[in-house]
Amino acid sequence: MPYSEIFDIVALRSRQHAFHLNQLIRNEGISTQLISTPRELSLGCGISIRFSPFVTQRVISLYKKSMVDIIGFFHIEKSGSTMRITRIPV
C-alpha cells in the first residue's frame, strides 16, 4: 500500500528553540507547520517542525547556523495508523 503522507520533521529540546527555528525557516520562504512530536519518538519538548522532504537540506543548513538544540531530523511515511520513521543524518 502506498504511503498517504510523506514529510520530514525536526524534533527540538525546547519550545523556545522550536518557535525560533520555525521563524528562521519561514523567513527563508519555506512552508512549515508546528506539530506535536509523534508519540513513536517521545522525545524533547513535544513540538516538532514539519516540512516537505524537498527542502530538508535547506532546513538542515538553517539549523546549523541557528545554534538551537535539537533531538534530530526524521523522515516520516504515514499510511492510516501505520507510521514509518527514519532518522536523517545531519
PDB file of N, CA, C and O in Angstrom:
ATOM      1  N   MET A   1       0.845  -1.175   0.000  1.00  0.00           N
ATOM      2  CA  MET A   1       0.000   0.000   0.000  1.00  0.00           C
ATOM      3  C   MET A   1       0.895   1.246   0.000  1.00  0.00           C
ATOM      4  O   MET A   1       1.807   1.341   0.822  1.00  0.00           O
ATOM      5  N   PRO A   2       0.654   2.188  -0.894  1.00  0.00           N
ATOM      6  CA  PRO A   2       1.474   3.403  -0.915  1.00  0.00           C
ATOM      7  C   PRO A   2       1.183   4.279   0.307  1.00  0.00           C
ATOM      8  O   PRO A   2       0.084   4.262   0.861  1.00  0.00           O
ATOM      9  N   TYR A   3       2.183   5.029   0.703  1.00  0.00           N
ATOM     10  CA  TYR A   3       2.013   5.915   1.850  1.00  0.00           C
ATOM     11  C   TYR A   3       1.164   7.115   1.455  1.00  0.00           C
ATOM     12  O   TYR A   3       1.309   7.656   0.359  1.00  0.00           O
ATOM     13  N   SER A   4       0.276   7.528   2.356  1.00  0.00           N
ATOM     14  CA  SER A   4      -0.622   8.641   2.061  1.00  0.00           C
ATOM     15  C   SER A   4      -0.020   9.988   2.454  1.00  0.00           C
ATOM     16  O   SER A   4      -0.430  11.027   1.936  1.00  0.00           O
ATOM     17  N   GLU A   5       0.945   9.974   3.363  1.00  0.00           N
ATOM     18  CA  GLU A   5       1.621  11.208   3.763  1.00  0.00           C
ATOM     19  C   GLU A   5       3.102  10.941   3.907  1.00  0.00           C
ATOM     20  O   GLU A   5       3.511   9.966   4.538  1.00  0.00           O
ATOM     21  N   ILE A   6       3.905  11.812   3.319  1.00  0.00           N
ATOM     22  CA  ILE A   6       5.354  11.724   3.467  1.00  0.00           C
ATOM     23  C   ILE A   6       5.845  13.131   3.786  1.00  0.00           C
ATOM     24  O   ILE A   6       5.579  14.076   3.044  1.00  0.00           O
ATOM     25  N   PHE A   7       6.562  13.258   4.894  1.00  0.00           N
ATOM     26  CA  PHE A   7       7.079  14.564   5.291  1.00  0.00           C
ATOM     27  C   PHE A   7       8.281  14.371   6.200  1.00  0.00           C
ATOM     28  O   PHE A   7       8.549  13.262   6.661  1.00  0.00           O
ATOM     29  N   ASP A   8       9.003  15.457   6.455  1.00  0.00           N
ATOM     30  CA  ASP A   8      10.133  15.432   7.367  1.00  0.00           C
ATOM     31  C   ASP A   8       9.831  16.349   8.544  1.00  0.00           C
ATOM     32  O   ASP A   8       9.036  17.284   8.442  1.00  0.00           O
ATOM     33  N   ILE A   9      10.490  16.055   9.670  1.00  0.00           N
ATOM     34  CA  ILE A   9      10.349  16.904  10.852  1.00  0.00           C
ATOM     35  C   ILE A   9      11.711  17.104  11.490  1.00  0.00           C
ATOM     36  O   ILE A   9      12.646  16.334  11.272  1.00  0.00           O
ATOM     37  N   VAL A  10      11.794  18.158  12.281  1.00  0.00           N
ATOM     38  CA  VAL A  10      12.914  18.324  13.201  1.00  0.00           C
ATOM     39  C   VAL A  10      12.292  18.391  14.587  1.00  0.00           C
ATOM     40  O   VAL A  10      11.420  19.220  14.844  1.00  0.00           O
ATOM     41  N   ALA A  11      12.745  17.513  15.482  1.00  0.00           N
ATOM     42  CA  ALA A  11      12.274  17.479  16.866  1.00  0.00           C
ATOM     43  C   ALA A  11      13.258  18.287  17.706  1.00  0.00           C
ATOM     44  O   ALA A  11      14.473  18.140  17.575  1.00  0.00           O
ATOM     45  N   LEU A  12      12.718  19.136  18.563  1.00  0.00           N
ATOM     46  CA  LEU A  12      13.556  20.047  19.340  1.00  0.00           C
ATOM     47  C   LEU A  12      13.460  19.791  20.829  1.00  0.00           C
ATOM     48  O   LEU A  12      12.507  19.177  21.309  1.00  0.00           O
ATOM     49  N   ARG A  13      14.464  20.273  21.558  1.00  0.00           N
ATOM     50  CA  ARG A  13      14.520  20.049  23.003  1.00  0.00           C
ATOM     51  C   ARG A  13      13.724  21.083  23.800  1.00  0.00           C
ATOM     52  O   ARG A  13      13.326  20.818  24.935  1.00  0.00           O
ATOM     53  N   SER A  14      13.490  22.262  23.211  1.00  0.00           N
ATOM     54  CA  SER A  14      12.725  23.271  23.957  1.00  0.00           C
ATOM     55  C   SER A  14      11.721  23.955  23.042  1.00  0.00           C
ATOM     56  O   SER A  14      11.937  24.083  21.837  1.00  0.00           O
ATOM     57  N   ARG A  15      10.630  24.387  23.634  1.00  0.00           N
ATOM     58  CA  ARG A  15       9.587  25.087  22.876  1.00  0.00           C
ATOM     59  C   ARG A  15      10.136  26.396  22.313  1.00  0.00           C
ATOM     60  O   ARG A  15       9.830  26.769  21.181  1.00  0.00           O
ATOM     61  N   GLN A  16      10.946  27.087  23.105  1.00  0.00           N
ATOM     62  CA  GLN A  16      11.528  28.354  22.655  1.00  0.00           C
ATOM     63  C   GLN A  16      12.375  28.133  21.403  1.00  0.00           C
ATOM     64  O   GLN A  16      12.296  28.918  20.458  1.00  0.00           O
ATOM     65  N   HIS A  17      13.176  27.084  21.386  1.00  0.00           N
ATOM     66  CA  HIS A  17      14.003  26.782  20.214  1.00  0.00           C
ATOM     67  C   HIS A  17      13.133  26.390  19.023  1.00  0.00           C
ATOM     68  O   HIS A  17      13.457  26.724  17.883  1.00  0.00           O
ATOM     69  N   ALA A  18      12.033  25.686  19.277  1.00  0.00           N
ATOM     70  CA  ALA A  18      11.121  25.300  18.197  1.00  0.00           C
ATOM     71  C   ALA A  18      10.546  26.543  17.523  1.00  0.00           C
ATOM     72  O   ALA A  18      10.528  26.638  16.296  1.00  0.00           O
ATOM     73  N   PHE A  19      10.076  27.498  18.334  1.00  0.00           N
ATOM     74  CA  PHE A  19       9.493  28.722  17.777  1.00  0.00           C
ATOM     75  C   PHE A  19      10.548  29.552  17.051  1.00  0.00           C
ATOM     76  O   PHE A  19      10.272  30.122  15.995  1.00  0.00           O
ATOM     77  N   HIS A  20      11.740  29.622  17.605  1.00  0.00           N
ATOM     78  CA  HIS A  20      12.828  30.397  16.995  1.00  0.00           C
ATOM     79  C   HIS A  20      13.243  29.804  15.642  1.00  0.00           C
ATOM     80  O   HIS A  20      13.321  30.521  14.645  1.00  0.00           O
ATOM     81  N   LEU A  21      13.508  28.495  15.612  1.00  0.00           N
ATOM     82  CA  LEU A  21      13.924  27.864  14.362  1.00  0.00           C
ATOM     83  C   LEU A  21      12.801  27.919  13.333  1.00  0.00           C
ATOM     84  O   LEU A  21      13.059  28.136  12.149  1.00  0.00           O
ATOM     85  N   ASN A  22      11.576  27.729  13.762  1.00  0.00           N
ATOM     86  CA  ASN A  22      10.452  27.800  12.834  1.00  0.00           C
ATOM     87  C   ASN A  22      10.402  29.180  12.162  1.00  0.00           C
ATOM     88  O   ASN A  22      10.168  29.275  10.957  1.00  0.00           O
ATOM     89  N   GLN A  23      10.619  30.232  12.929  1.00  0.00           N
ATOM     90  CA  GLN A  23      10.598  31.583  12.357  1.00  0.00           C
ATOM     91  C   GLN A  23      11.750  31.783  11.381  1.00  0.00           C
ATOM     92  O   GLN A  23      11.565  32.396  10.330  1.00  0.00           O
ATOM     93  N   LEU A  24      12.937  31.277  11.712  1.00  0.00           N
ATOM     94  CA  LEU A  24      14.079  31.386  10.801  1.00  0.00           C
ATOM     95  C   LEU A  24      13.790  30.699   9.463  1.00  0.00           C
ATOM     96  O   LEU A  24      14.107  31.225   8.396  1.00  0.00           O
ATOM     97  N   ILE A  25      13.188  29.525   9.544  1.00  0.00           N
ATOM     98  CA  ILE A  25      12.871  28.761   8.335  1.00  0.00           C
ATOM     99  C   ILE A  25      11.829  29.503   7.506  1.00  0.00           C
ATOM    100  O   ILE A  25      11.977  29.630   6.291  1.00  0.00           O
ATOM    101  N   ARG A  26      10.784  29.988   8.151  1.00  0.00           N
ATOM    102  CA  ARG A  26       9.722  30.727   7.441  1.00  0.00           C
ATOM    103  C   ARG A  26      10.255  32.020   6.818  1.00  0.00           C
ATOM    104  O   ARG A  26       9.805  32.428   5.747  1.00  0.00           O
ATOM    105  N   ASN A  27      11.213  32.663   7.492  1.00  0.00           N
ATOM    106  CA  ASN A  27      11.809  33.886   6.936  1.00  0.00           C
ATOM    107  C   ASN A  27      12.517  33.619   5.615  1.00  0.00           C
ATOM    108  O   ASN A  27      12.723  34.536   4.820  1.00  0.00           O
ATOM    109  N   GLU A  28      12.886  32.377   5.382  1.00  0.00           N
ATOM    110  CA  GLU A  28      13.535  31.980   4.120  1.00  0.00           C
ATOM    111  C   GLU A  28      12.508  31.551   3.070  1.00  0.00           C
ATOM    112  O   GLU A  28      12.877  31.081   1.994  1.00  0.00           O
ATOM    113  N   GLY A  29      11.234  31.711   3.380  1.00  0.00           N
ATOM    114  CA  GLY A  29      10.183  31.393   2.427  1.00  0.00           C
ATOM    115  C   GLY A  29       9.802  29.919   2.370  1.00  0.00           C
ATOM    116  O   GLY A  29       9.144  29.478   1.427  1.00  0.00           O
ATOM    117  N   ILE A  30      10.214  29.163   3.376  1.00  0.00           N
ATOM    118  CA  ILE A  30       9.920  27.734   3.418  1.00  0.00           C
ATOM    119  C   ILE A  30       8.659  27.525   4.246  1.00  0.00           C
ATOM    120  O   ILE A  30       8.546  28.037   5.360  1.00  0.00           O
ATOM    121  N   SER A  31       7.723  26.777   3.702  1.00  0.00           N
ATOM    122  CA  SER A  31       6.472  26.484   4.388  1.00  0.00           C
ATOM    123  C   SER A  31       6.713  25.443   5.487  1.00  0.00           C
ATOM    124  O   SER A  31       7.313  24.397   5.243  1.00  0.00           O
ATOM    125  N   THR A  32       6.240  25.745   6.688  1.00  0.00           N
ATOM    126  CA  THR A  32       6.388  24.824   7.824  1.00  0.00           C
ATOM    127  C   THR A  32       5.074  24.724   8.575  1.00  0.00           C
ATOM    128  O   THR A  32       4.134  25.485   8.345  1.00  0.00           O
ATOM    129  N   GLN A  33       5.044  23.761   9.478  1.00  0.00           N
ATOM    130  CA  GLN A  33       3.906  23.596  10.371  1.00  0.00           C
ATOM    131  C   GLN A  33       4.437  23.107  11.712  1.00  0.00           C
ATOM    132  O   GLN A  33       5.205  22.146  11.758  1.00  0.00           O
ATOM    133  N   LEU A  34       4.041  23.754  12.798  1.00  0.00           N
ATOM    134  CA  LEU A  34       4.383  23.255  14.129  1.00  0.00           C
ATOM    135  C   LEU A  34       3.401  22.140  14.466  1.00  0.00           C
ATOM    136  O   LEU A  34       2.188  22.326  14.371  1.00  0.00           O
ATOM    137  N   ILE A  35       3.927  20.983  14.860  1.00  0.00           N
ATOM    138  CA  ILE A  35       3.091  19.827  15.161  1.00  0.00           C
ATOM    139  C   ILE A  35       3.543  19.202  16.481  1.00  0.00           C
ATOM    140  O   ILE A  35       4.641  19.472  16.967  1.00  0.00           O
ATOM    141  N   SER A  36       2.691  18.377  17.041  1.00  0.00           N
ATOM    142  CA  SER A  36       3.098  17.568  18.188  1.00  0.00           C
ATOM    143  C   SER A  36       4.069  16.506  17.693  1.00  0.00           C
ATOM    144  O   SER A  36       3.839  15.870  16.665  1.00  0.00           O
ATOM    145  N   THR A  37       5.145  16.323  18.427  1.00  0.00           N
ATOM    146  CA  THR A  37       6.108  15.282  18.057  1.00  0.00           C
ATOM    147  C   THR A  37       5.396  13.936  18.089  1.00  0.00           C
ATOM    148  O   THR A  37       4.710  13.628  19.064  1.00  0.00           O
ATOM    149  N   PRO A  38       5.548  13.124  17.033  1.00  0.00           N
ATOM    150  CA  PRO A  38       4.884  11.815  17.026  1.00  0.00           C
ATOM    151  C   PRO A  38       5.219  11.015  18.286  1.00  0.00           C
ATOM    152  O   PRO A  38       6.373  10.965  18.712  1.00  0.00           O
ATOM    153  N   ARG A  39       4.206  10.399  18.868  1.00  0.00           N
ATOM    154  CA  ARG A  39       4.418   9.675  20.135  1.00  0.00           C
ATOM    155  C   ARG A  39       5.408   8.532  19.964  1.00  0.00           C
ATOM    156  O   ARG A  39       6.004   8.088  20.945  1.00  0.00           O
ATOM    157  N   GLU A  40       5.596   8.042  18.735  1.00  0.00           N
ATOM    158  CA  GLU A  40       6.575   6.984  18.492  1.00  0.00           C
ATOM    159  C   GLU A  40       7.991   7.464  18.805  1.00  0.00           C
ATOM    160  O   GLU A  40       8.875   6.651  19.078  1.00  0.00           O
ATOM    161  N   LEU A  41       8.209   8.774  18.767  1.00  0.00           N
ATOM    162  CA  LEU A  41       9.523   9.330  19.105  1.00  0.00           C
ATOM    163  C   LEU A  41       9.629   9.650  20.590  1.00  0.00           C
ATOM    164  O   LEU A  41      10.674   9.418  21.198  1.00  0.00           O
ATOM    165  N   SER A  42       8.559  10.180  21.183  1.00  0.00           N
ATOM    166  CA  SER A  42       8.520  10.513  22.613  1.00  0.00           C
ATOM    167  C   SER A  42       9.791  11.217  23.077  1.00  0.00           C
ATOM    168  O   SER A  42      10.408  10.825  24.068  1.00  0.00           O
ATOM    169  N   LEU A  43      10.167  12.254  22.350  1.00  0.00           N
ATOM    170  CA  LEU A  43      11.416  12.945  22.653  1.00  0.00           C
ATOM    171  C   LEU A  43      11.197  14.439  22.770  1.00  0.00           C
ATOM    172  O   LEU A  43      10.246  14.985  22.210  1.00  0.00           O
ATOM    173  N   GLY A  44      12.085  15.097  23.502  1.00  0.00           N
ATOM    174  CA  GLY A  44      12.131  16.548  23.502  1.00  0.00           C
ATOM    175  C   GLY A  44      10.964  17.221  24.186  1.00  0.00           C
ATOM    176  O   GLY A  44      10.376  16.699  25.134  1.00  0.00           O
ATOM    177  N   CYS A  45      10.645  18.409  23.669  1.00  0.00           N
ATOM    178  CA  CYS A  45       9.642  19.270  24.298  1.00  0.00           C
ATOM    179  C   CYS A  45       8.230  18.959  23.833  1.00  0.00           C
ATOM    180  O   CYS A  45       7.272  19.539  24.344  1.00  0.00           O
ATOM    181  N   GLY A  46       8.084  18.058  22.878  1.00  0.00           N
ATOM    182  CA  GLY A  46       6.754  17.700  22.393  1.00  0.00           C
ATOM    183  C   GLY A  46       6.320  18.465  21.160  1.00  0.00           C
ATOM    184  O   GLY A  46       5.246  18.202  20.620  1.00  0.00           O
ATOM    185  N   ILE A  47       7.141  19.418  20.697  1.00  0.00           N
ATOM    186  CA  ILE A  47       6.829  20.170  19.481  1.00  0.00           C
ATOM    187  C   ILE A  47       7.906  19.889  18.440  1.00  0.00           C
ATOM    188  O   ILE A  47       9.101  19.892  18.736  1.00  0.00           O
ATOM    189  N   SER A  48       7.456  19.649  17.227  1.00  0.00           N
ATOM    190  CA  SER A  48       8.367  19.466  16.098  1.00  0.00           C
ATOM    191  C   SER A  48       7.949  20.413  14.981  1.00  0.00           C
ATOM    192  O   SER A  48       6.828  20.920  14.957  1.00  0.00           O
ATOM    193  N   ILE A  49       8.866  20.633  14.071  1.00  0.00           N
ATOM    194  CA  ILE A  49       8.586  21.443  12.893  1.00  0.00           C
ATOM    195  C   ILE A  49       8.478  20.497  11.709  1.00  0.00           C
ATOM    196  O   ILE A  49       9.388  19.713  11.437  1.00  0.00           O
ATOM    197  N   ARG A  50       7.353  20.582  11.009  1.00  0.00           N
ATOM    198  CA  ARG A  50       7.097  19.717   9.850  1.00  0.00           C
ATOM    199  C   ARG A  50       7.336  20.517   8.568  1.00  0.00           C
ATOM    200  O   ARG A  50       7.009  21.700   8.486  1.00  0.00           O
ATOM    201  N   PHE A  51       7.920  19.837   7.561  1.00  0.00           N
ATOM    202  CA  PHE A  51       8.198  20.480   6.285  1.00  0.00           C
ATOM    203  C   PHE A  51       8.331  19.421   5.207  1.00  0.00           C
ATOM    204  O   PHE A  51       8.397  18.227   5.498  1.00  0.00           O
ATOM    205  N   SER A  52       8.370  19.866   3.968  1.00  0.00           N
ATOM    206  CA  SER A  52       8.483  18.967   2.821  1.00  0.00           C
ATOM    207  C   SER A  52       9.876  18.350   2.748  1.00  0.00           C
ATOM    208  O   SER A  52      10.865  19.028   3.025  1.00  0.00           O
ATOM    209  N   PRO A  53       9.965  17.062   2.374  1.00  0.00           N
ATOM    210  CA  PRO A  53      11.279  16.439   2.185  1.00  0.00           C
ATOM    211  C   PRO A  53      12.113  17.135   1.105  1.00  0.00           C
ATOM    212  O   PRO A  53      13.336  16.995   1.080  1.00  0.00           O
ATOM    213  N   PHE A  54      11.466  17.874   0.228  1.00  0.00           N
ATOM    214  CA  PHE A  54      12.186  18.556  -0.844  1.00  0.00           C
ATOM    215  C   PHE A  54      13.036  19.719  -0.337  1.00  0.00           C
ATOM    216  O   PHE A  54      13.926  20.186  -1.046  1.00  0.00           O
ATOM    217  N   VAL A  55      12.771  20.191   0.882  1.00  0.00           N
ATOM    218  CA  VAL A  55      13.528  21.331   1.424  1.00  0.00           C
ATOM    219  C   VAL A  55      14.387  20.945   2.625  1.00  0.00           C
ATOM    220  O   VAL A  55      14.941  21.820   3.292  1.00  0.00           O
ATOM    221  N   THR A  56      14.503  19.668   2.906  1.00  0.00           N
ATOM    222  CA  THR A  56      15.208  19.219   4.112  1.00  0.00           C
ATOM    223  C   THR A  56      16.646  19.722   4.169  1.00  0.00           C
ATOM    224  O   THR A  56      17.093  20.175   5.223  1.00  0.00           O
ATOM    225  N   GLN A  57      17.368  19.655   3.075  1.00  0.00           N
ATOM    226  CA  GLN A  57      18.769  20.108   3.103  1.00  0.00           C
ATOM    227  C   GLN A  57      18.868  21.600   3.401  1.00  0.00           C
ATOM    228  O   GLN A  57      19.794  22.031   4.088  1.00  0.00           O
ATOM    229  N   ARG A  58      17.927  22.389   2.896  1.00  0.00           N
ATOM    230  CA  ARG A  58      17.901  23.829   3.213  1.00  0.00           C
ATOM    231  C   ARG A  58      17.617  24.040   4.697  1.00  0.00           C
ATOM    232  O   ARG A  58      18.233  24.890   5.340  1.00  0.00           O
ATOM    233  N   VAL A  59      16.674  23.257   5.239  1.00  0.00           N
ATOM    234  CA  VAL A  59      16.332  23.380   6.659  1.00  0.00           C
ATOM    235  C   VAL A  59      17.528  22.972   7.524  1.00  0.00           C
ATOM    236  O   VAL A  59      17.813  23.624   8.528  1.00  0.00           O
ATOM    237  N   ILE A  60      18.218  21.915   7.150  1.00  0.00           N
ATOM    238  CA  ILE A  60      19.412  21.481   7.897  1.00  0.00           C
ATOM    239  C   ILE A  60      20.465  22.591   7.881  1.00  0.00           C
ATOM    240  O   ILE A  60      21.095  22.864   8.903  1.00  0.00           O
ATOM    241  N   SER A  61      20.652  23.216   6.750  1.00  0.00           N
ATOM    242  CA  SER A  61      21.613  24.312   6.640  1.00  0.00           C
ATOM    243  C   SER A  61      21.234  25.472   7.562  1.00  0.00           C
ATOM    244  O   SER A  61      22.100  26.050   8.219  1.00  0.00           O
ATOM    245  N   LEU A  62      19.949  25.811   7.614  1.00  0.00           N
ATOM    246  CA  LEU A  62      19.490  26.883   8.508  1.00  0.00           C
ATOM    247  C   LEU A  62      19.673  26.481   9.969  1.00  0.00           C
ATOM    248  O   LEU A  62      20.073  27.302  10.795  1.00  0.00           O
ATOM    249  N   TYR A  63      19.381  25.226  10.288  1.00  0.00           N
ATOM    250  CA  TYR A  63      19.569  24.736  11.653  1.00  0.00           C
ATOM    251  C   TYR A  63      21.030  24.891  12.078  1.00  0.00           C
ATOM    252  O   TYR A  63      21.306  25.328  13.195  1.00  0.00           O
ATOM    253  N   LYS A  64      21.954  24.539  11.204  1.00  0.00           N
ATOM    254  CA  LYS A  64      23.380  24.589  11.548  1.00  0.00           C
ATOM    255  C   LYS A  64      23.853  26.008  11.854  1.00  0.00           C
ATOM    256  O   LYS A  64      24.834  26.190  12.575  1.00  0.00           O
ATOM    257  N   LYS A  65      23.172  27.002  11.319  1.00  0.00           N
ATOM    258  CA  LYS A  65      23.509  28.408  11.591  1.00  0.00           C
ATOM    259  C   LYS A  65      22.764  28.954  12.809  1.00  0.00           C
ATOM    260  O   LYS A  65      23.093  30.039  13.289  1.00  0.00           O
ATOM    261  N   SER A  66      21.775  28.231  13.314  1.00  0.00           N
ATOM    262  CA  SER A  66      20.842  28.773  14.299  1.00  0.00           C
ATOM    263  C   SER A  66      21.267  28.651  15.756  1.00  0.00           C
ATOM    264  O   SER A  66      20.818  29.438  16.589  1.00  0.00           O
ATOM    265  N   MET A  67      22.114  27.694  16.084  1.00  0.00           N
ATOM    266  CA  MET A  67      22.535  27.466  17.467  1.00  0.00           C
ATOM    267  C   MET A  67      21.405  26.958  18.363  1.00  0.00           C
ATOM    268  O   MET A  67      21.477  27.124  19.581  1.00  0.00           O
ATOM    269  N   VAL A  68      20.355  26.339  17.792  1.00  0.00           N
ATOM    270  CA  VAL A  68      19.289  25.760  18.620  1.00  0.00           C
ATOM    271  C   VAL A  68      19.631  24.317  18.943  1.00  0.00           C
ATOM    272  O   VAL A  68      20.438  23.689  18.258  1.00  0.00           O
ATOM    273  N   ASP A  69      19.017  23.804  19.981  1.00  0.00           N
ATOM    274  CA  ASP A  69      19.274  22.449  20.463  1.00  0.00           C
ATOM    275  C   ASP A  69      18.177  21.516  19.946  1.00  0.00           C
ATOM    276  O   ASP A  69      17.007  21.670  20.296  1.00  0.00           O
ATOM    277  N   ILE A  70      18.563  20.556  19.118  1.00  0.00           N
ATOM    278  CA  ILE A  70      17.577  19.647  18.541  1.00  0.00           C
ATOM    279  C   ILE A  70      17.788  18.221  19.027  1.00  0.00           C
ATOM    280  O   ILE A  70      18.857  17.858  19.520  1.00  0.00           O
ATOM    281  N   ILE A  71      16.730  17.421  18.872  1.00  0.00           N
ATOM    282  CA  ILE A  71      16.827  15.981  19.084  1.00  0.00           C
ATOM    283  C   ILE A  71      17.340  15.338  17.800  1.00  0.00           C
ATOM    284  O   ILE A  71      18.227  14.485  17.824  1.00  0.00           O
ATOM    285  N   GLY A  72      16.757  15.769  16.671  1.00  0.00           N
ATOM    286  CA  GLY A  72      17.187  15.238  15.380  1.00  0.00           C
ATOM    287  C   GLY A  72      16.175  15.514  14.289  1.00  0.00           C
ATOM    288  O   GLY A  72      15.077  16.015  14.531  1.00  0.00           O
ATOM    289  N   PHE A  73      16.583  15.169  13.082  1.00  0.00           N
ATOM    290  CA  PHE A  73      15.721  15.257  11.903  1.00  0.00           C
ATOM    291  C   PHE A  73      15.209  13.860  11.585  1.00  0.00           C
ATOM    292  O   PHE A  73      15.939  12.878  11.719  1.00  0.00           O
ATOM    293  N   PHE A  74      13.947  13.775  11.162  1.00  0.00           N
ATOM    294  CA  PHE A  74      13.326  12.488  10.894  1.00  0.00           C
ATOM    295  C   PHE A  74      12.467  12.559   9.633  1.00  0.00           C
ATOM    296  O   PHE A  74      11.820  13.570   9.359  1.00  0.00           O
ATOM    297  N   HIS A  75      12.475  11.462   8.873  1.00  0.00           N
ATOM    298  CA  HIS A  75      11.622  11.302   7.690  1.00  0.00           C
ATOM    299  C   HIS A  75      10.445  10.429   8.110  1.00  0.00           C
ATOM    300  O   HIS A  75      10.639   9.355   8.678  1.00  0.00           O
ATOM    301  N   ILE A  76       9.222  10.891   7.832  1.00  0.00           N
ATOM    302  CA  ILE A  76       8.011  10.196   8.249  1.00  0.00           C
ATOM    303  C   ILE A  76       7.239   9.734   7.020  1.00  0.00           C
ATOM    304  O   ILE A  76       6.994  10.514   6.099  1.00  0.00           O
ATOM    305  N   GLU A  77       6.865   8.477   7.014  1.00  0.00           N
ATOM    306  CA  GLU A  77       5.985   7.918   5.981  1.00  0.00           C
ATOM    307  C   GLU A  77       4.786   7.346   6.727  1.00  0.00           C
ATOM    308  O   GLU A  77       4.918   6.424   7.531  1.00  0.00           O
ATOM    309  N   LYS A  78       3.607   7.914   6.444  1.00  0.00           N
ATOM    310  CA  LYS A  78       2.414   7.580   7.214  1.00  0.00           C
ATOM    311  C   LYS A  78       1.325   7.071   6.286  1.00  0.00           C
ATOM    312  O   LYS A  78       1.057   7.662   5.239  1.00  0.00           O
ATOM    313  N   SER A  79       0.702   5.974   6.678  1.00  0.00           N
ATOM    314  CA  SER A  79      -0.433   5.419   5.943  1.00  0.00           C
ATOM    315  C   SER A  79      -1.430   4.897   6.962  1.00  0.00           C
ATOM    316  O   SER A  79      -1.185   3.895   7.633  1.00  0.00           O
ATOM    317  N   GLY A  80      -2.564   5.593   7.070  1.00  0.00           N
ATOM    318  CA  GLY A  80      -3.543   5.197   8.084  1.00  0.00           C
ATOM    319  C   GLY A  80      -2.928   5.309   9.460  1.00  0.00           C
ATOM    320  O   GLY A  80      -2.417   6.366   9.830  1.00  0.00           O
ATOM    321  N   SER A  81      -2.973   4.219  10.230  1.00  0.00           N
ATOM    322  CA  SER A  81      -2.402   4.239  11.577  1.00  0.00           C
ATOM    323  C   SER A  81      -0.948   3.749  11.596  1.00  0.00           C
ATOM    324  O   SER A  81      -0.327   3.685  12.656  1.00  0.00           O
ATOM    325  N   THR A  82      -0.415   3.406  10.431  1.00  0.00           N
ATOM    326  CA  THR A  82       0.961   2.939  10.340  1.00  0.00           C
ATOM    327  C   THR A  82       1.896   4.106  10.066  1.00  0.00           C
ATOM    328  O   THR A  82       1.640   4.923   9.182  1.00  0.00           O
ATOM    329  N   MET A  83       2.985   4.181  10.832  1.00  0.00           N
ATOM    330  CA  MET A  83       3.946   5.250  10.653  1.00  0.00           C
ATOM    331  C   MET A  83       5.351   4.656  10.618  1.00  0.00           C
ATOM    332  O   MET A  83       5.738   3.893  11.503  1.00  0.00           O
ATOM    333  N   ARG A  84       6.102   5.012   9.592  1.00  0.00           N
ATOM    334  CA  ARG A  84       7.496   4.581   9.484  1.00  0.00           C
ATOM    335  C   ARG A  84       8.372   5.811   9.685  1.00  0.00           C
ATOM    336  O   ARG A  84       8.224   6.802   8.971  1.00  0.00           O
ATOM    337  N   ILE A  85       9.280   5.751  10.651  1.00  0.00           N
ATOM    338  CA  ILE A  85      10.137   6.885  10.997  1.00  0.00           C
ATOM    339  C   ILE A  85      11.594   6.503  10.770  1.00  0.00           C
ATOM    340  O   ILE A  85      12.064   5.474  11.256  1.00  0.00           O
ATOM    341  N   THR A  86      12.294   7.341  10.030  1.00  0.00           N
ATOM    342  CA  THR A  86      13.707   7.125   9.747  1.00  0.00           C
ATOM    343  C   THR A  86      14.494   8.366  10.158  1.00  0.00           C
ATOM    344  O   THR A  86      14.135   9.478   9.774  1.00  0.00           O
ATOM    345  N   ARG A  87      15.559   8.189  10.930  1.00  0.00           N
ATOM    346  CA  ARG A  87      16.410   9.325  11.313  1.00  0.00           C
ATOM    347  C   ARG A  87      17.183   9.808  10.089  1.00  0.00           C
ATOM    348  O   ARG A  87      17.696   9.007   9.307  1.00  0.00           O
ATOM    349  N   ILE A  88      17.257  11.114   9.937  1.00  0.00           N
ATOM    350  CA  ILE A  88      18.027  11.731   8.854  1.00  0.00           C
ATOM    351  C   ILE A  88      19.356  12.178   9.430  1.00  0.00           C
ATOM    352  O   ILE A  88      19.382  12.968  10.374  1.00  0.00           O
ATOM    353  N   PRO A  89      20.462  11.690   8.884  1.00  0.00           N
ATOM    354  CA  PRO A  89      21.772  12.112   9.404  1.00  0.00           C
ATOM    355  C   PRO A  89      22.018  13.603   9.124  1.00  0.00           C
ATOM    356  O   PRO A  89      21.699  14.110   8.049  1.00  0.00           O
ATOM    357  N   VAL A  90      22.585  14.278  10.106  1.00  0.00           N
ATOM    358  CA  VAL A  90      22.875  15.713   9.956  1.00  0.00           C
ATOM    359  C   VAL A  90      24.372  15.917  10.019  1.00  0.00           C
ATOM    360  O   VAL A  90      24.846  17.049   9.915  1.00  0.00           O
TER     361      VAL A  90
END
